[in-house]
Amino acid sequence: MSQGDGPAPSNLPAGVSLLENQVAGHTAAQGCLGLLKPTGDDGDDAGTVLKPTGKVQCGIREIAFYERLEEVRHRYREAGDAGDAEEEALWTALFRVVPQYYGHPKLTVDGREVEFIQLEDLTAGLEWPCIMDVKIGRRTWDPLATPEKRRAEEGKYKACRQRYGLCIPGFQFYAVRKGGALVRHGKDYGKRLTEDNIRDAFLLYLNATEDGRLSRTLLERFLADLRIIRDWARKQTTFRLYSSSVLLVYDAAQLGQCDDSALQRNTSLNASNGQTVAAPLAVKARMIDFAHAFPVDASEAGTVDDNYLQGVESLVGLFEQFLAAEGNVD
């Protein structure tokens, strides 16, 4: 997630800590204020993360994006029948693939007031959280970017962005074949990826076996979310999203406990009916990072966001190729 440009904090307020599993964006390791996590295990803040809003205009845009989603959600909840079924379906799809929003609190960090966006922690409850940040779009600079910013963005991850309309700024995974050893790759790794080897990054992240086999259940569950995002992008004409990401999350600790028959080895007894019920594999694909979300310009009214659509079409296509590869899925 893209974070603020301030210095790394040396004095965090009580009740929060640095989020250890942030894989991309500005982090404390880079000398910046990164994602924070409330430390309490209960209460309203449990299961959430705090994202610094960063530059003023970026924060205003991102908060406005989440606030609009909440306003529309509330309107549909109150109105019942929203009228336009197609429009309602698009908003409903978006609700399903965007983290839950809990407001924009302010905290004092190193003596200065910092505004945050409080969001659902997508890794809450995961034993071995595997996380990949996939930045979407061939173009990542927004309409307000300076010429210098535009040139800088155009030079990043060029090989993958031109071919696929996406890039991988960072990811982490727990290597099942190595007893759950944590492996992290950042932007330097991502910049070395090309159209010829980007599949290797996904194979690593997805815990491919030594002979390249992948979990069918894992692929199918990712595709269930990714297809929702793709289908939304094929029809929506409300937003233009620049430098936004799709965050992929799953729990590698469950991989060794699942198979094609819906995780039949990882079971628990349902006390109410005495039946054995499969425990679900935790898998999520979520749209994140809306600091560069803009309303569609009047000159482009009624048109889809082709820049964003290319990236999600490519992401779905890569996962579908993995799933269709005969002999390469379990």
C-alpha positions in Angstrom: 0.0 0.0 0.0 1.3 3.5 -0.7 2.0 5.4 2.4 3.0 8.8 3.7 6.3 10.4 3.0 7.2 11.3 6.6 10.1 10.0 8.5 10.1 6.6 10.2 8.5 6.9 13.6 10.6 6.7 16.7 7.8 7.3 19.2 4.5 5.6 18.3 1.4 6.3 20.5 0.2 3.7 22.9 -1.9 1.0 21.5 -0.4 0.7 18.0 2.7 -0.9 16.5 4.3 -1.2 13.1 2.6 -3.7 10.8 5.3 -6.3 10.2 3.9 -7.9 7.0 3.6 -4.8 4.8 5.1 -5.9 1.5 5.0 -2.7 -0.7 4.7 1.1 -0.5 6.6 3.4 1.9 7.7 1.5 5.0 9.6 2.2 8.2 12.6 0.2 6.7 12.7 2.9 4.0 12.7 5.7 6.6 9.0 6.4 6.2 5.8 6.0 8.3 4.2 2.8 7.1 1.2 0.8 8.0 0.3 0.6 11.8 -1.7 -2.0 13.6 -3.7 -1.6 16.8 -2.2 -3.9 19.4 -5.4 -4.7 21.3 -6.9 -8.1 20.7 -10.5 -7.0 21.3 -12.6 -3.8 21.0 -13.5 -1.8 17.9 -10.0 -1.6 16.5 -9.3 -5.4 16.6 -8.7 -6.8 13.1 -7.9 -3.4 11.5 -4.8 -1.6 10.1 -4.0 2.1 10.0 -2.8 3.6 6.7 -1.2 7.1 6.8 -2.9 9.4 4.3 0.4 10.8 3.1 0.3 13.9 0.9 -2.8 16.0 1.5 -4.4 15.7 -1.9 -3.8 11.9 -1.9 -5.4 11.5 1.5 -8.4 13.6 0.4 -8.9 11.5 -2.7 -8.6 8.2 -0.9 -10.9 9.1 2.0 -13.4 10.4 -0.6 -13.3 7.1 -2.4 -14.1 5.1 0.8 -16.6 7.6 2.0 -18.5 7.4 -1.3 -18.6 3.6 -1.0 -20.0 3.9 2.5 -22.6 6.5 1.4 -23.8 4.3 -1.5 -23.8 1.2 0.8 -26.0 3.1 3.3 -28.3 4.4 0.6 -29.0 1.0 -0.8 -29.4 -0.4 2.7 -32.0 2.3 3.6 -33.8 2.4 0.2 -34.1 -1.4 -0.3 -35.0 -1.3 -4.0 -32.4 0.9 -5.5 -34.1 1.2 -8.9 -31.2 0.7 -11.4 -30.4 -3.0 -11.1 -27.3 -2.8 -13.2 -25.8 0.1 -11.3 -26.6 -1.6 -8.0 -24.9 -4.8 -9.2 -21.7 -2.8 -9.9 -21.7 -1.2 -6.5 -22.4 -4.5 -4.8 -19.6 -6.1 -6.6 -17.2 -3.3 -5.5 -18.3 -3.7 -1.9 -17.3 -7.4 -2.0 -13.7 -6.7 -3.2 -12.7 -3.6 -1.3 -11.6 -3.8 2.4 -14.1 -2.7 5.0 -13.6 1.0 5.9 -13.7 2.2 9.5 -13.1 6.0 9.2 -10.0 8.3 9.2 -8.8 8.8 12.8 -5.9 11.1 13.7 -3.0 10.1 16.0 0.0 11.9 17.3 3.2 10.4 16.0 6.6 11.9 17.0 4.9 15.1 18.2 2.9 15.7 15.0 -0.7 14.9 14.2 -1.1 12.3 11.5 -4.3 11.3 9.7 -4.9 7.6 9.0 -7.4 5.5 7.0 -8.6 2.6 9.2 -9.3 -0.5 7.2 -10.0 -4.2 7.6 -6.8 -6.2 8.2 -6.9 -8.8 5.4 -4.4 -11.0 7.2 -6.2 -11.2 10.5 -6.2 -14.7 11.9 -3.8 -16.1 9.3 -1.0 -18.3 10.7 1.3 -18.0 7.6 0.0 -14.9 5.7 1.2 -14.9 2.1 0.7 -11.4 0.6 1.4 -10.1 -2.9 0.8 -6.5 -4.0 0.0 -6.4 -7.7 0.0 -2.8 -9.0 -2.6 -2.4 -11.8 -2.3 -0.3 -14.9 0.1 0.3 -17.8 0.0 4.0 -16.7 0.4 4.7 -13.0 0.7 8.5 -13.1 -2.5 10.5 -12.6 -3.8 13.5 -14.5 -2.3 15.9 -12.0 1.2 14.4 -12.2 4.1 16.8 -13.0 6.3 16.0 -16.0 9.0 14.8 -13.6 6.6 12.5 -11.8 5.3 11.2 -15.1 8.8 10.4 -16.4 9.7 8.7 -13.1 6.6 6.5 -13.2 7.0 5.6 -16.9 10.5 4.2 -16.1 9.3 1.8 -13.4 8.6 -1.9 -14.0 8.5 -1.0 -17.7 8.8 -4.6 -19.1 5.8 -6.0 -17.2 3.6 -2.9 -17.3 3.8 -2.6 -21.1 3.0 -6.2 -21.8 0.6 -7.0 -19.0 -0.6 -3.7 -17.6 0.6 -4.7 -14.1 3.7 -5.1 -12.0 4.7 -6.6 -8.6 6.2 -4.1 -6.1 6.5 -6.7 -3.4 5.4 -10.0 -1.9 6.0 -12.4 0.9 5.2 -16.1 1.3 5.8 -18.9 3.8 7.6 -21.7 1.9 5.7 -24.9 2.7 8.5 -27.0 1.2 10.9 -25.4 3.7 8.8 -25.9 6.8 7.2 -22.5 6.6 10.3 -20.3 6.2 9.4 -16.7 5.5 10.6 -15.4 2.1 10.2 -11.7 1.2 10.8 -10.0 -2.2 10.6 -6.2 -2.7 10.7 -3.7 -5.5 14.2 -4.6 -6.6 13.0 -8.1 -7.4 9.9 -6.8 -9.1 11.9 -4.5 -11.3 13.8 -7.5 -12.7 10.7 -9.2 -13.8 9.8 -9.4 -17.5 7.1 -10.9 -19.6 9.3 -14.0 -19.8 9.7 -14.6 -16.1 6.8 -12.9 -14.3 5.1 -16.3 -14.1 7.9 -17.5 -11.9 7.1 -14.8 -9.3 3.5 -16.0 -9.1 4.7 -19.7 -8.9 6.9 -18.7 -6.0 4.1 -16.8 -4.2 1.6 -19.6 -4.8 3.9 -22.2 -3.2 4.4 -24.3 -6.3 5.8 -27.8 -5.6 9.3 -28.7 -6.8 7.9 -30.0 -10.1 5.7 -26.9 -10.6 2.4 -28.1 -9.3 -0.2 -25.7 -7.7 -3.2 -26.1 -5.5 -6.4 -26.2 -7.6 -8.4 -25.0 -4.6 -6.1 -22.0 -4.1 -6.3 -21.0 -7.8 -10.1 -21.4 -8.0 -10.6 -19.3 -4.9 -8.4 -16.5 -6.1 -10.1 -16.6 -9.4 -13.5 -16.3 -7.8 -12.5 -12.8 -6.4 -10.4 -11.8 -9.4 -13.3 -12.4 -11.8 -15.5 -10.2 -9.7 -12.9 -7.4 -10.0 -12.5 -8.0 -13.8 -16.2 -8.1 -14.4 -16.7 -4.8 -12.5 -13.9 -3.2 -14.5 -15.4 -4.3 -17.8 -18.6 -2.3 -17.0 -17.9 0.5 -14.6 -17.7 4.0 -16.0 -17.5 6.0 -12.7 -13.8 5.9 -11.8 -10.3 6.2 -13.3 -7.9 4.3 -11.0 -4.2 5.1 -11.2 -1.5 3.4 -9.2 -4.1 1.2 -7.5 -3.3 -2.4 -6.6 -4.9 -5.8 -6.1 -3.7 -7.4 -2.9 -3.6 -11.2 -2.9 -3.7 -12.9 0.5 -3.9 -16.6 1.6 -2.8 -18.7 4.5 0.0 -21.1 3.5 -0.4 -23.0 6.8 -3.6 -24.5 5.3 -2.1 -25.6 2.0 -0.8 -28.9 3.4 -4.3 -29.6 4.8 -6.3 -29.2 1.7 -7.0 -31.0 -1.6 -9.5 -30.9 -4.5 -12.3 -32.3 -2.4 -12.8 -29.0 -0.6 -10.1 -29.4 2.1 -11.4 -32.7 3.4 -8.3 -33.3 5.6 -8.8 -30.0 7.5 -12.1 -30.8 9.2 -13.9 -30.0 12.3 -16.9 -31.6 14.0 -20.1 -29.6 13.7 -21.6 -30.1 17.1 -25.1 -29.2 16.0 -25.6 -32.0 13.5 -22.7 -34.4 14.1 -21.4 -33.9 10.6 -17.8 -33.4 9.6 -17.4 -30.0 7.9 -14.4 -28.8 5.9 -12.6 -25.7 7.2 -12.3 -23.1 4.5 -9.0 -22.1 3.0 -8.5 -18.4 3.7 -8.0 -16.7 0.2 -8.7 -13.1 -0.7 -8.1 -10.8 -3.6 -8.9 -7.2 -2.8 -8.7 -3.8 -4.5 -6.6 -1.4 -2.5 -4.8 2.0 -2.8 -7.2 4.7 -4.0 -5.0 7.8 -3.5 -5.1 8.3 -7.2 -8.8 7.5 -7.8 -10.4 10.2 -10.0 -14.0 10.6 -11.3 -14.4 10.0 -15.0 -13.8 13.2 -17.0 -16.8 14.5 -18.9 -14.9 14.0 -22.2 -14.8 10.2 -21.4 -18.2 9.8 -19.9 -19.7 6.4 -20.5 -16.4 4.7 -21.2 -14.5 2.1 -19.2 -11.1 2.5 -17.6 -9.1 0.6 -20.2 -5.8 1.2 -18.4 -7.1 -0.5 -15.2 -9.0 -3.2 -17.2 -5.9 -4.3 -19.1 -4.1 -5.1 -15.8 -7.0 -7.1 -14.2 -7.6 -9.0 -17.5 -4.0 -10.0 -17.5 -4.0 -11.1 -13.8 -7.1 -13.2 -14.4 -5.6 -14.6 -17.6 -2.4 -15.7 -15.8 -4.3 -17.5 -13.0 -6.6 -19.1 -15.6 -3.5 -20.3 -17.5 -2.1 -21.9 -14.3 -5.4 -23.6 -13.7 -5.8 -24.9 -17.2 -2.3 -26.3 -17.4 -2.9 -30.1 -17.5 -0.9 -31.9 -14.9 0.2 -28.8 -13.1 -2.6 -28.6 -10.5 -3.4 -30.8 -7.6 
